[in-house]
Amino acid sequence: MPQASRSTDAHLDVLELWLHVARHDVRAADRLVDEIEAKCGLLAQMPELGRRRNELLPGLRSLAVRGHVIIYRPEADGIYVLRVIHGSRDLTQLF
């Protein structure tokens, strides 16, 4: 079964996102993280679903989730998530 593995940065991104949203609404933070996790699972099953992001690094793809962007690389056994960041950030500076 395809897996969605994550970098340390991606784990920290999701934790920081949860903490930021949870300051105002814990349930909303939980729902957002659950939605991101579900999208990662979907991407593991269908890695070509996201948009190509070769301008960042060859082979990268992305998928938007409620104002945030999952940056990932398709792999033989699923995907590898590099970052989960707010869509307003300058992605070119991160990569």
Biopython code that builds the backbone (N, CA, C, O; Angstrom):
import numpy as np
from Bio.PDB.StructureBuilder import StructureBuilder

atoms = [
    (1, "MET", "N", (0.842, -1.188, 0.000)),
    (1, "MET", "CA", (0.000, 0.000, 0.000)),
    (1, "MET", "C", (0.886, 1.250, 0.000)),
    (1, "MET", "O", (1.802, 1.353, 0.815)),
    (2, "PRO", "N", (0.625, 2.186, -0.893)),
    (2, "PRO", "CA", (1.429, 3.410, -0.965)),
    (2, "PRO", "C", (1.365, 4.210, 0.342)),
    (2, "PRO", "O", (0.327, 4.278, 0.999)),
    (3, "GLN", "N", (2.494, 4.805, 0.692)),
    (3, "GLN", "CA", (2.626, 5.567, 1.934)),
    (3, "GLN", "C", (2.962, 7.024, 1.650)),
    (3, "GLN", "O", (3.534, 7.355, 0.611)),
    (4, "ALA", "N", (2.598, 7.885, 2.589)),
    (4, "ALA", "CA", (2.978, 9.295, 2.553)),
    (4, "ALA", "C", (3.973, 9.512, 3.683)),
    (4, "ALA", "O", (3.580, 9.746, 4.826)),
    (5, "SER", "N", (5.260, 9.435, 3.366)),
    (5, "SER", "CA", (6.279, 9.709, 4.379)),
    (5, "SER", "C", (6.569, 11.203, 4.381)),
    (5, "SER", "O", (6.306, 11.896, 3.398)),
    (6, "ARG", "N", (7.113, 11.696, 5.496)),
    (6, "ARG", "CA", (7.281, 13.144, 5.677)),
    (6, "ARG", "C", (8.670, 13.487, 6.175)),
    (6, "ARG", "O", (9.281, 12.739, 6.939)),
    (7, "SER", "N", (9.151, 14.625, 5.730)),
    (7, "SER", "CA", (10.408, 15.155, 6.250)),
    (7, "SER", "C", (10.176, 15.720, 7.645)),
    (7, "SER", "O", (9.037, 15.942, 8.055)),
    (8, "THR", "N", (11.254, 15.945, 8.359)),
    (8, "THR", "CA", (11.163, 16.599, 9.665)),
    (8, "THR", "C", (10.536, 17.975, 9.513)),
    (8, "THR", "O", (9.717, 18.376, 10.340)),
    (9, "ASP", "N", (10.912, 18.706, 8.460)),
    (9, "ASP", "CA", (10.330, 20.033, 8.213)),
    (9, "ASP", "C", (8.815, 19.943, 8.028)),
    (9, "ASP", "O", (8.077, 20.786, 8.539)),
    (10, "ALA", "N", (8.355, 18.934, 7.307)),
    (10, "ALA", "CA", (6.911, 18.782, 7.085)),
    (10, "ALA", "C", (6.189, 18.493, 8.396)),
    (10, "ALA", "O", (5.110, 19.032, 8.639)),
    (11, "HIS", "N", (6.776, 17.645, 9.243)),
    (11, "HIS", "CA", (6.180, 17.380, 10.568)),
    (11, "HIS", "C", (6.094, 18.669, 11.375)),
    (11, "HIS", "O", (5.064, 18.961, 11.983)),
    (12, "LEU", "N", (7.176, 19.435, 11.380)),
    (12, "LEU", "CA", (7.186, 20.700, 12.124)),
    (12, "LEU", "C", (6.212, 21.710, 11.539)),
    (12, "LEU", "O", (5.558, 22.445, 12.279)),
    (13, "ASP", "N", (6.110, 21.751, 10.211)),
    (13, "ASP", "CA", (5.157, 22.657, 9.562)),
    (13, "ASP", "C", (3.737, 22.392, 10.041)),
    (13, "ASP", "O", (3.003, 23.325, 10.368)),
    (14, "VAL", "N", (3.349, 21.120, 10.082)),
    (14, "VAL", "CA", (1.989, 20.754, 10.488)),
    (14, "VAL", "C", (1.774, 21.060, 11.967)),
    (14, "VAL", "O", (0.703, 21.526, 12.356)),
    (15, "LEU", "N", (2.771, 20.805, 12.778)),
    (15, "LEU", "CA", (2.654, 21.115, 14.204)),
    (15, "LEU", "C", (2.490, 22.619, 14.418)),
    (15, "LEU", "O", (1.631, 23.045, 15.190)),
    (16, "GLU", "N", (3.306, 23.423, 13.743)),
    (16, "GLU", "CA", (3.203, 24.877, 13.865)),
    (16, "GLU", "C", (1.852, 25.376, 13.363)),
    (16, "GLU", "O", (1.258, 26.281, 13.950)),
    (17, "LEU", "N", (1.379, 24.789, 12.290)),
    (17, "LEU", "CA", (0.073, 25.154, 11.753)),
    (17, "LEU", "C", (-1.019, 24.848, 12.777)),
    (17, "LEU", "O", (-1.896, 25.675, 13.026)),
    (18, "TRP", "N", (-0.958, 23.661, 13.364)),
    (18, "TRP", "CA", (-1.959, 23.286, 14.365)),
    (18, "TRP", "C", (-1.915, 24.255, 15.550)),
    (18, "TRP", "O", (-2.957, 24.725, 16.008)),
    (19, "LEU", "N", (-0.721, 24.548, 16.040)),
    (19, "LEU", "CA", (-0.595, 25.461, 17.183)),
    (19, "LEU", "C", (-1.155, 26.844, 16.865)),
    (19, "LEU", "O", (-1.812, 27.461, 17.704)),
    (20, "HIS", "N", (-0.898, 27.321, 15.670)),
    (20, "HIS", "CA", (-1.379, 28.648, 15.268)),
    (20, "HIS", "C", (-2.914, 28.694, 15.242)),
    (20, "HIS", "O", (-3.523, 29.609, 15.796)),
    (21, "VAL", "N", (-3.516, 27.720, 14.607)),
    (21, "VAL", "CA", (-4.981, 27.690, 14.493)),
    (21, "VAL", "C", (-5.623, 27.378, 15.842)),
    (21, "VAL", "O", (-6.672, 27.931, 16.173)),
    (22, "ALA", "N", (-4.996, 26.492, 16.625)),
    (22, "ALA", "CA", (-5.571, 26.058, 17.902)),
    (22, "ALA", "C", (-5.641, 27.181, 18.926)),
    (22, "ALA", "O", (-6.412, 27.091, 19.881)),
    (23, "ARG", "N", (-4.856, 28.232, 18.748)),
    (23, "ARG", "CA", (-4.950, 29.379, 19.662)),
    (23, "ARG", "C", (-6.360, 29.947, 19.682)),
    (23, "ARG", "O", (-6.816, 30.486, 20.690)),
    (24, "HIS", "N", (-7.041, 29.819, 18.554)),
    (24, "HIS", "CA", (-8.391, 30.361, 18.423)),
    (24, "HIS", "C", (-9.465, 29.273, 18.470)),
    (24, "HIS", "O", (-10.566, 29.500, 18.973)),
    (25, "ASP", "N", (-9.132, 28.075, 17.935)),
    (25, "ASP", "CA", (-10.149, 27.033, 17.838)),
    (25, "ASP", "C", (-9.471, 25.663, 17.665)),
    (25, "ASP", "O", (-8.989, 25.330, 16.582)),
    (26, "VAL", "N", (-9.445, 24.893, 18.731)),
    (26, "VAL", "CA", (-8.774, 23.583, 18.703)),
    (26, "VAL", "C", (-9.437, 22.643, 17.706)),
    (26, "VAL", "O", (-8.755, 21.922, 16.978)),
    (27, "ARG", "N", (-10.752, 22.649, 17.672)),
    (27, "ARG", "CA", (-11.452, 21.762, 16.726)),
    (27, "ARG", "C", (-11.130, 22.117, 15.278)),
    (27, "ARG", "O", (-10.957, 21.230, 14.442)),
    (28, "ALA", "N", (-11.051, 23.396, 14.987)),
    (28, "ALA", "CA", (-10.695, 23.819, 13.626)),
    (28, "ALA", "C", (-9.274, 23.375, 13.284)),
    (28, "ALA", "O", (-9.005, 22.957, 12.158)),
    (29, "ALA", "N", (-8.375, 23.467, 14.249)),
    (29, "ALA", "CA", (-6.998, 23.010, 14.030)),
    (29, "ALA", "C", (-6.971, 21.515, 13.751)),
    (29, "ALA", "O", (-6.270, 21.055, 12.851)),
    (30, "ASP", "N", (-7.741, 20.759, 14.530)),
    (30, "ASP", "CA", (-7.814, 19.312, 14.304)),
    (30, "ASP", "C", (-8.376, 18.992, 12.922)),
    (30, "ASP", "O", (-7.857, 18.119, 12.226)),
    (31, "ARG", "N", (-9.431, 19.693, 12.524)),
    (31, "ARG", "CA", (-10.039, 19.450, 11.200)),
    (31, "ARG", "C", (-9.056, 19.765, 10.075)),
    (31, "ARG", "O", (-8.972, 19.023, 9.097)),
    (32, "LEU", "N", (-8.313, 20.863, 10.213)),
    (32, "LEU", "CA", (-7.354, 21.236, 9.168)),
    (32, "LEU", "C", (-6.260, 20.182, 9.044)),
    (32, "LEU", "O", (-5.925, 19.761, 7.937)),
    (33, "VAL", "N", (-5.706, 19.756, 10.170)),
    (33, "VAL", "CA", (-4.653, 18.735, 10.127)),
    (33, "VAL", "C", (-5.213, 17.421, 9.581)),
    (33, "VAL", "O", (-4.539, 16.741, 8.807)),
    (34, "ASP", "N", (-6.422, 17.058, 9.968)),
    (34, "ASP", "CA", (-7.048, 15.842, 9.430)),
    (34, "ASP", "C", (-7.209, 15.941, 7.912)),
    (34, "ASP", "O", (-6.987, 14.966, 7.193)),
    (35, "GLU", "N", (-7.595, 17.121, 7.432)),
    (35, "GLU", "CA", (-7.758, 17.302, 5.981)),
    (35, "GLU", "C", (-6.413, 17.198, 5.271)),
    (35, "GLU", "O", (-6.325, 16.594, 4.202)),
    (36, "ILE", "N", (-5.375, 17.774, 5.846)),
    (36, "ILE", "CA", (-4.035, 17.669, 5.252)),
    (36, "ILE", "C", (-3.590, 16.209, 5.222)),
    (36, "ILE", "O", (-3.058, 15.742, 4.215)),
    (37, "GLU", "N", (-3.805, 15.489, 6.321)),
    (37, "GLU", "CA", (-3.435, 14.068, 6.376)),
    (37, "GLU", "C", (-4.207, 13.259, 5.334)),
    (37, "GLU", "O", (-3.640, 12.385, 4.680)),
    (38, "ALA", "N", (-5.492, 13.549, 5.182)),
    (38, "ALA", "CA", (-6.304, 12.840, 4.184)),
    (38, "ALA", "C", (-5.791, 13.119, 2.774)),
    (38, "ALA", "O", (-5.726, 12.209, 1.947)),
    (39, "LYS", "N", (-5.429, 14.363, 2.497)),
    (39, "LYS", "CA", (-4.900, 14.704, 1.169)),
    (39, "LYS", "C", (-3.571, 14.010, 0.923)),
    (39, "LYS", "O", (-3.297, 13.565, -0.192)),
    (40, "CYS", "N", (-2.745, 13.917, 1.958)),
    (40, "CYS", "CA", (-1.475, 13.194, 1.798)),
    (40, "CYS", "C", (-1.732, 11.727, 1.471)),
    (40, "CYS", "O", (-1.038, 11.145, 0.637)),
    (41, "GLY", "N", (-2.721, 11.129, 2.122)),
    (41, "GLY", "CA", (-3.085, 9.748, 1.818)),
    (41, "GLY", "C", (-3.576, 9.588, 0.386)),
    (41, "GLY", "O", (-3.230, 8.623, -0.295)),
    (42, "LEU", "N", (-4.382, 10.537, -0.064)),
    (42, "LEU", "CA", (-4.872, 10.524, -1.440)),
    (42, "LEU", "C", (-3.712, 10.674, -2.429)),
    (42, "LEU", "O", (-3.651, 9.979, -3.443)),
    (43, "LEU", "N", (-2.797, 11.592, -2.115)),
    (43, "LEU", "CA", (-1.634, 11.796, -2.995)),
    (43, "LEU", "C", (-0.752, 10.556, -3.047)),
    (43, "LEU", "O", (-0.167, 10.260, -4.088)),
    (44, "ALA", "N", (-0.649, 9.831, -1.942)),
    (44, "ALA", "CA", (0.132, 8.593, -1.947)),
    (44, "ALA", "C", (-0.470, 7.592, -2.936)),
    (44, "ALA", "O", (0.249, 6.848, -3.603)),
    (45, "GLN", "N", (-1.810, 7.590, -3.016)),
    (45, "GLN", "CA", (-2.505, 6.697, -3.946)),
    (45, "GLN", "C", (-2.423, 7.198, -5.391)),
    (45, "GLN", "O", (-2.319, 6.407, -6.330)),
    (46, "MET", "N", (-2.470, 8.526, -5.553)),
    (46, "MET", "CA", (-2.471, 9.146, -6.887)),
    (46, "MET", "C", (-1.464, 10.296, -6.928)),
    (46, "MET", "O", (-1.863, 11.461, -6.919)),
    (47, "PRO", "N", (-0.170, 9.989, -6.972)),
    (47, "PRO", "CA", (0.863, 11.018, -6.862)),
    (47, "PRO", "C", (0.865, 12.053, -7.988)),
    (47, "PRO", "O", (1.393, 13.151, -7.811)),
    (48, "GLU", "N", (0.296, 11.728, -9.115)),
    (48, "GLU", "CA", (0.277, 12.687, -10.231)),
    (48, "GLU", "C", (-0.866, 13.694, -10.107)),
    (48, "GLU", "O", (-1.026, 14.548, -10.979)),
    (49, "LEU", "N", (-1.656, 13.610, -9.049)),
    (49, "LEU", "CA", (-2.807, 14.480, -8.857)),
    (49, "LEU", "C", (-2.404, 15.946, -8.720)),
    (49, "LEU", "O", (-3.073, 16.826, -9.261)),
    (50, "GLY", "N", (-1.329, 16.206, -8.010)),
    (50, "GLY", "CA", (-0.902, 17.581, -7.767)),
    (50, "GLY", "C", (-0.235, 18.223, -8.970)),
    (50, "GLY", "O", (0.099, 17.567, -9.957)),
    (51, "ARG", "N", (-0.057, 19.524, -8.849)),
    (51, "ARG", "CA", (0.554, 20.342, -9.908)),
    (51, "ARG", "C", (2.066, 20.138, -9.942)),
    (51, "ARG", "O", (2.706, 20.062, -8.894)),
    (52, "ARG", "N", (2.629, 20.050, -11.123)),
    (52, "ARG", "CA", (4.080, 19.959, -11.280)),
    (52, "ARG", "C", (4.729, 21.257, -10.801)),
    (52, "ARG", "O", (4.227, 22.347, -11.074)),
    (53, "ARG", "N", (5.841, 21.134, -10.088)),
    (53, "ARG", "CA", (6.554, 22.309, -9.572)),
    (53, "ARG", "C", (8.035, 22.230, -9.904)),
    (53, "ARG", "O", (8.884, 22.452, -9.041)),
    (54, "ASN", "N", (8.342, 21.913, -11.158)),
    (54, "ASN", "CA", (9.733, 21.793, -11.589)),
    (54, "ASN", "C", (10.500, 23.103, -11.460)),
    (54, "ASN", "O", (11.731, 23.100, -11.437)),
    (55, "GLU", "N", (9.770, 24.242, -11.373)),
    (55, "GLU", "CA", (10.464, 25.521, -11.189)),
    (55, "GLU", "C", (11.089, 25.616, -9.794)),
    (55, "GLU", "O", (11.989, 26.425, -9.568)),
    (56, "LEU", "N", (10.612, 24.792, -8.869)),
    (56, "LEU", "CA", (11.189, 24.760, -7.517)),
    (56, "LEU", "C", (12.344, 23.770, -7.459)),
    (56, "LEU", "O", (13.461, 24.122, -7.080)),
    (57, "LEU", "N", (12.067, 22.551, -7.832)),
    (57, "LEU", "CA", (13.065, 21.479, -7.948)),
    (57, "LEU", "C", (12.506, 20.437, -8.904)),
    (57, "LEU", "O", (11.301, 20.182, -8.891)),
    (58, "PRO", "N", (13.338, 19.836, -9.725)),
    (58, "PRO", "CA", (12.840, 18.801, -10.634)),
    (58, "PRO", "C", (12.133, 17.680, -9.871)),
    (58, "PRO", "O", (12.638, 17.179, -8.866)),
    (59, "GLY", "N", (10.971, 17.303, -10.363)),
    (59, "GLY", "CA", (10.226, 16.205, -9.793)),
    (59, "GLY", "C", (9.267, 16.574, -8.671)),
    (59, "GLY", "O", (8.507, 15.721, -8.213)),
    (60, "LEU", "N", (9.283, 17.827, -8.215)),
    (60, "LEU", "CA", (8.370, 18.227, -7.143)),
    (60, "LEU", "C", (6.977, 18.467, -7.684)),
    (60, "LEU", "O", (6.788, 18.811, -8.850)),
    (61, "ARG", "N", (5.998, 18.276, -6.798)),
    (61, "ARG", "CA", (4.606, 18.549, -7.104)),
    (61, "ARG", "C", (4.003, 19.237, -5.890)),
    (61, "ARG", "O", (4.590, 19.234, -4.809)),
    (62, "SER", "N", (2.812, 19.833, -6.077)),
    (62, "SER", "CA", (2.140, 20.487, -4.952)),
    (62, "SER", "C", (0.632, 20.324, -5.081)),
    (62, "SER", "O", (0.092, 20.112, -6.167)),
    (63, "LEU", "N", (-0.027, 20.430, -3.925)),
    (63, "LEU", "CA", (-1.477, 20.402, -3.881)),
    (63, "LEU", "C", (-1.929, 21.357, -2.792)),
    (63, "LEU", "O", (-1.422, 21.319, -1.671)),
    (64, "ALA", "N", (-2.883, 22.210, -3.125)),
    (64, "ALA", "CA", (-3.402, 23.187, -2.168)),
    (64, "ALA", "C", (-4.476, 22.559, -1.290)),
    (64, "ALA", "O", (-5.294, 21.761, -1.748)),
    (65, "VAL", "N", (-4.451, 22.943, -0.016)),
    (65, "VAL", "CA", (-5.454, 22.510, 0.958)),
    (65, "VAL", "C", (-5.800, 23.715, 1.817)),
    (65, "VAL", "O", (-5.025, 24.097, 2.694)),
    (66, "ARG", "N", (-6.954, 24.312, 1.571)),
    (66, "ARG", "CA", (-7.446, 25.437, 2.370)),
    (66, "ARG", "C", (-6.380, 26.490, 2.665)),
    (66, "ARG", "O", (-6.124, 26.814, 3.825)),
    (67, "GLY", "N", (-5.773, 27.013, 1.634)),
    (67, "GLY", "CA", (-4.808, 28.097, 1.801)),
    (67, "GLY", "C", (-3.396, 27.640, 2.109)),
    (67, "GLY", "O", (-2.493, 28.469, 2.225)),
    (68, "HIS", "N", (-3.188, 26.352, 2.242)),
    (68, "HIS", "CA", (-1.860, 25.801, 2.499)),
    (68, "HIS", "C", (-1.458, 24.923, 1.323)),
    (68, "HIS", "O", (-2.306, 24.490, 0.542)),
    (69, "VAL", "N", (-0.171, 24.665, 1.203)),
    (69, "VAL", "CA", (0.332, 23.914, 0.058)),
    (69, "VAL", "C", (1.165, 22.740, 0.565)),
    (69, "VAL", "O", (2.098, 22.908, 1.350)),
    (70, "ILE", "N", (0.806, 21.559, 0.100)),
    (70, "ILE", "CA", (1.606, 20.357, 0.365)),
    (70, "ILE", "C", (2.617, 20.252, -0.770)),
    (70, "ILE", "O", (2.243, 20.118, -1.935)),
    (71, "ILE", "N", (3.895, 20.314, -0.424)),
    (71, "ILE", "CA", (4.962, 20.158, -1.416)),
    (71, "ILE", "C", (5.510, 18.747, -1.254)),
    (71, "ILE", "O", (5.944, 18.369, -0.166)),
    (72, "TYR", "N", (5.493, 17.969, -2.330)),
    (72, "TYR", "CA", (5.880, 16.563, -2.226)),
    (72, "TYR", "C", (6.592, 16.078, -3.479)),
    (72, "TYR", "O", (6.600, 16.728, -4.524)),
    (73, "ARG", "N", (7.187, 14.905, -3.321)),
    (73, "ARG", "CA", (7.882, 14.245, -4.428)),
    (73, "ARG", "C", (7.302, 12.839, -4.551)),
    (73, "ARG", "O", (7.303, 12.092, -3.572)),
    (74, "PRO", "N", (6.809, 12.462, -5.722)),
    (74, "PRO", "CA", (6.353, 11.080, -5.917)),
    (74, "PRO", "C", (7.524, 10.104, -5.761)),
    (74, "PRO", "O", (8.644, 10.380, -6.193)),
    (75, "GLU", "N", (7.242, 8.973, -5.143)),
    (75, "GLU", "CA", (8.249, 7.929, -4.981)),
    (75, "GLU", "C", (7.638, 6.597, -5.392)),
    (75, "GLU", "O", (6.429, 6.506, -5.608)),
    (76, "ALA", "N", (8.453, 5.582, -5.497)),
    (76, "ALA", "CA", (7.970, 4.279, -5.960)),
    (76, "ALA", "C", (6.875, 3.713, -5.065)),
    (76, "ALA", "O", (5.971, 3.029, -5.545)),
    (77, "ASP", "N", (6.951, 3.996, -3.763)),
    (77, "ASP", "CA", (5.985, 3.429, -2.817)),
    (77, "ASP", "C", (5.027, 4.466, -2.249)),
    (77, "ASP", "O", (4.479, 4.266, -1.165)),
    (78, "GLY", "N", (4.813, 5.582, -2.966)),
    (78, "GLY", "CA", (3.893, 6.632, -2.510)),
    (78, "GLY", "C", (4.451, 8.017, -2.754)),
    (78, "GLY", "O", (4.832, 8.360, -3.873)),
    (79, "ILE", "N", (4.496, 8.822, -1.680)),
    (79, "ILE", "CA", (5.036, 10.179, -1.805)),
    (79, "ILE", "C", (5.909, 10.495, -0.596)),
    (79, "ILE", "O", (5.814, 9.859, 0.454)),
    (80, "TYR", "N", (6.761, 11.498, -0.779)),
    (80, "TYR", "CA", (7.574, 12.039, 0.305)),
    (80, "TYR", "C", (7.214, 13.514, 0.414)),
    (80, "TYR", "O", (7.472, 14.287, -0.509)),
    (81, "VAL", "N", (6.623, 13.906, 1.530)),
    (81, "VAL", "CA", (6.201, 15.285, 1.750)),
    (81, "VAL", "C", (7.391, 16.069, 2.295)),
    (81, "VAL", "O", (7.944, 15.733, 3.342)),
    (82, "LEU", "N", (7.776, 17.120, 1.568)),
    (82, "LEU", "CA", (8.901, 17.942, 2.000)),
    (82, "LEU", "C", (8.458, 19.069, 2.917)),
    (82, "LEU", "O", (9.104, 19.340, 3.930)),
    (83, "ARG", "N", (7.343, 19.737, 2.561)),
    (83, "ARG", "CA", (6.861, 20.870, 3.354)),
    (83, "ARG", "C", (5.340, 20.950, 3.257)),
    (83, "ARG", "O", (4.729, 20.445, 2.315)),
    (84, "VAL", "N", (4.747, 21.601, 4.263)),
    (84, "VAL", "CA", (3.331, 21.958, 4.259)),
    (84, "VAL", "C", (3.306, 23.405, 4.729)),
    (84, "VAL", "O", (3.466, 23.683, 5.917)),
    (85, "ILE", "N", (3.105, 24.324, 3.791)),
    (85, "ILE", "CA", (3.273, 25.741, 4.113)),
    (85, "ILE", "C", (2.087, 26.565, 3.633)),
    (85, "ILE", "O", (1.293, 26.126, 2.801)),
    (86, "HIS", "N", (1.990, 27.765, 4.177)),
    (86, "HIS", "CA", (0.913, 28.664, 3.780)),
    (86, "HIS", "C", (1.151, 29.095, 2.332)),
    (86, "HIS", "O", (2.284, 29.359, 1.930)),
    (87, "GLY", "N", (0.081, 29.161, 1.567)),
    (87, "GLY", "CA", (0.163, 29.487, 0.152)),
    (87, "GLY", "C", (0.673, 30.881, -0.153)),
    (87, "GLY", "O", (1.063, 31.155, -1.288)),
    (88, "SER", "N", (0.681, 31.768, 0.831)),
    (88, "SER", "CA", (1.162, 33.132, 0.587)),
    (88, "SER", "C", (2.683, 33.245, 0.669)),
    (88, "SER", "O", (3.251, 34.269, 0.289)),
    (89, "ARG", "N", (3.338, 32.205, 1.159)),
    (89, "ARG", "CA", (4.799, 32.259, 1.280)),
    (89, "ARG", "C", (5.454, 32.129, -0.080)),
    (89, "ARG", "O", (4.885, 31.545, -1.002)),
    (90, "ASP", "N", (6.645, 32.673, -0.198)),
    (90, "ASP", "CA", (7.412, 32.608, -1.435)),
    (90, "ASP", "C", (8.093, 31.242, -1.505)),
    (90, "ASP", "O", (9.108, 31.002, -0.850)),
    (91, "LEU", "N", (7.521, 30.365, -2.305)),
    (91, "LEU", "CA", (8.032, 29.002, -2.399)),
    (91, "LEU", "C", (9.424, 28.949, -2.990)),
    (91, "LEU", "O", (10.214, 28.080, -2.620)),
    (92, "THR", "N", (9.744, 29.853, -3.899)),
    (92, "THR", "CA", (11.063, 29.825, -4.531)),
    (92, "THR", "C", (12.172, 30.065, -3.518)),
    (92, "THR", "O", (13.274, 29.543, -3.686)),
    (93, "GLN", "N", (11.910, 30.840, -2.470)),
    (93, "GLN", "CA", (12.928, 31.069, -1.442)),
    (93, "GLN", "C", (13.172, 29.826, -0.585)),
    (93, "GLN", "O", (14.269, 29.635, -0.061)),
    (94, "LEU", "N", (12.145, 28.980, -0.444)),
    (94, "LEU", "CA", (12.296, 27.770, 0.359)),
    (94, "LEU", "C", (13.081, 26.683, -0.366)),
    (94, "LEU", "O", (13.716, 25.839, 0.267)),
    (95, "PHE", "N", (13.033, 26.709, -1.691)),
    (95, "PHE", "CA", (13.697, 25.682, -2.459)),
    (95, "PHE", "C", (14.753, 26.294, -3.350)),
    (95, "PHE", "O", (15.432, 25.578, -4.086)),
]
sb = StructureBuilder()
sb.init_structure("model")
sb.init_model(0)
sb.init_chain("A")
sb.init_seg("    ")
for serial, (resi, resn, name, xyz) in enumerate(atoms, 1):
    if name == "N":
        sb.init_residue(resn, " ", resi, " ")
    sb.init_atom(name, np.array(xyz, "f"), 0.0, 1.0, " ", f" {name:<3s}", serial, name[0])
structure = sb.get_structure()
